[in-house]
């Protein structure tokens, strides 16, 4: 059945996109499951991160990467695996393996292994000749939070080192980094990142629906959002298009909105 078109909806970029990216987190699903999801939502997913080290142990990795490539979805190696490789002195071997496997993107982070910013930027430069590099800013440990200056300075330095996009840490829990312990957005951190590199170059990790809605209301439907659960890809698109109550102000005519506000 053809997609309906009778509603007036906010303007939304179409794949292949450079803004309004949806970056999903794959915890280790099968190639068949990936293909089934993309058969319905392939035009809505832009970057598919294979996280939790699953790429290293998945015997069907090549099948899954082929499925992603067939749907025009960029594959991304999660950053913790590269951190561990760096800590063991085999970062170059990890990058070479990822390139042979067919990854198009890699994430460079320092959220798990103690790593100086200079070492992170060396990794970015080493990876940027083969991959589009996503760097992650922010700590996974809630007791080791960056200052506002550190957020902005590291993001800007990551871009200068060759990062294509900067990922703002939120984790799968949505309770660290750009969020407080209750999952509420730390607006001052978001502002510091946007001021440093521009909203179009930041991917905000936002695993929870109310967090996603906040970013859509603040920056519009073409904000870059990451760490989206696979099963939430369609739901995020409805938030972007104002088809849910959280963001419906974008689709309800102004006269009706004013009447409802009385």
N, C-alpha and C positions, 0 to 999 in steps of 0.2 A: 504494500500500500504506500502511495506517495505521501511524503511529509506534508501536513496541512500548512496553509499560508494565509488563513483568514484573519489572524491577529496582527496588530501593529506592535512590534517588539523593538527593543533597543538594537542599534547597529552592533553587529558582532563580526569580527574577522573570521575568515574561513581558512581551513588548512590548505597549503602549508602556511602556518602562522609565524610571525616574528613577535607578536604581542598577544596577550590573552591566552597564554600557554596553560595547558593543564598537564601537570607533571604527576604521574601516578606512582605509587609504591607497590611493587610486586614482592610478596613475601615468599614466593616459591611455587606459583601455580604451574600446572602442566602446559605444554604447548597447545593442547586442545582447548583448555580453559581460556588461554590468552586469545586464541583465534575466535572462540565463541563470543567473548566480550567485544572484541574489535569488530566482529561482523555487524554488531548493532551500534557500537559507540566509537568505531575507528576514526571517524572524522572529528571526534571531540577530544581525543587523547593525542598529545604532542610528544611528550617525553615519558618513557617507561623505564623507571629505575629498578634494576634488579638489586634489591637490598638484602641485608642480613647475611651477607656472604654466600647467598644461595648460588650465585653464578659459578663459584669455585667448585661446588660439589654436585652440580646438576648434570647428569649424564646426557640430558637432552637439550643442553644449552644451544647447540647449533640449530636445532629444530625451532626453538622458541625465537631466536634472533631472526630466523628466516620468516617466521610468521609476522614479526614486527615490521621487518623490511617490506614485506608484501603489502602491508596496510599503510606504509608511509609513516610509521611511528619511529621516532628516534630511540635507540636503546642506550641506556646509561648505566655504567658500572658504579655501584655505591661506594662512597668514600671511605668507609671503615676498612674495607678490604685493602685498599691502597695504603691506608695508614699503617696497617699491620705489616704489609710488605715493606714499607719504608723503614719501620722499626727493626725489621730483620735484615735490612740492607739489600733487599731484592726489589726495590721499586721499579727499576728499569725492566726487570723480568716480568713484573706484573703488567706494566704498560704494553710490553711487546706481546704478551699473551692476549690481552684485551683487544689489541689491534688485529691480531691473527683471527681471533674469534669472531670479529665483525662488529664490535661496539663502535658507535659513532660519537658518543659522549662519555666522558668520565667526570666523576666528582672528586675534587680535591678538598679534603677537610682536615681539621686537627682537633676534633671534638672528643676523641677517645684516647689517642696516644699523645703524650707530651711532645709538642713540636713547636719550634720557634717560627714566628711569622716568616723569617727569611728562608727557612727550609720549606715552608709551604709554597712560597713564591718560586723557589727553585723547581719544585714539583710541577707547578703550573707551567712554567716555561718549557720543561722537558716534555710535558704532555701536549702542549698547544700545537705542536707541529703535526700531530696525528689525529687529534680529537678536538671537538668543541668542548671546552672545559667549563664545568660548573664548580664554583668554589662555595664552600659553606662558611658562614660567619656566625659566631655565637657558640656558647658552650652547652654541652649536654648536661653537665652537672649544675644543678640550680644554685649550688654554693660557690660557683666560680663564674659569676656574671661579668660581662664586659661593662665598662663605662660607656656613656653615649659617645664620647670622643673615639673610643676604641672601635665601636661598631662602624662609625663612618670612615675612620682612617683605614681600617683593615679592608673594608669593601672597596674603597677607592684604590688602594694599593693592589688588591687582587685584580681589578680591572686593568691597571697599568701593567701588571705582570703578564696579562694575556687571557684573563678569564672572560668568557663569552657572557656568562650570567653569574649573578651572586645569589646564592640561596640563603635565606634568613632562617636560622634554626628555630624549629618549633617542636621537633620530634613527633613521633606517632601519638604521643600522649597529649600534645598541645598544652603543655604546662611548664615549658622552659623557654629560654631564649626570648623571642618576641612576645611571649605570653607570661602572665604571672601564674602563681601556683593554682589559681582558680580557673585558669584558661581564658582570662580576659586579655585583650590586646594591650600591649605596652605602647601606647601611641607615640610617645617621645622617641622610642627606639625605631619605630617605623619611619617617623619623620627624619631621623638622623640618616637612615639608609637611603631614603629617597633623595634627600639633599645631597648625599655624597655621590650617587651614581645614576640617579634618575629612576623613576618607577618602572620604566620599560625594561630595565636591566636587572630587576630584583624578582626572584621567585619567592613568594612568601609561603612557607610551610604552614598549612592551615587544615589540619585533619578533621576538625569539628565543623558541623554545619553552621553554627552561629558565628564562628570565626570567618568562614568563607563569606557569609552574608555581610559581615562588617567590611571586609575588603572590597566586595562588589559595591556596596553603598558608598564607600569612601573614594574609590578610584574608577568605578564603572565596570562594565562587563568584560573589558579586555585587560583586566589585571592578571598578572601571572601568579598562579597558585600551585603549590606543591604538596607532596606527601598525602595525596588524595588516595583513599582506599579504592581498589579496583571497582568495588560494587557501588561506589559513590560518583562515578564519572558522569552518568546521566543526571543524577540529582544536582550535581554542581552546575551543569549546563542550565537547568531550570532556574537556579538561583541567578546565574548570569543574565538570563533573559527576563527576569521579573515575573516568573510563573509561579512563584511561591510567596506566601504572605510576608516572609522576611524581606523581600526586595520588590514587592508588587507595586510600590510607589512609582517605579520606572515605567509601568504599563497602564496604570489607572489614569484616565484623563484628569487634568488639573482641576476642572470644575467639580468633579465628583470627589476628588481628594479633599478639596476645600470644604465641601459639604460634610464629609465624614469627620473632618477635624473640628467642626463646630460643637 
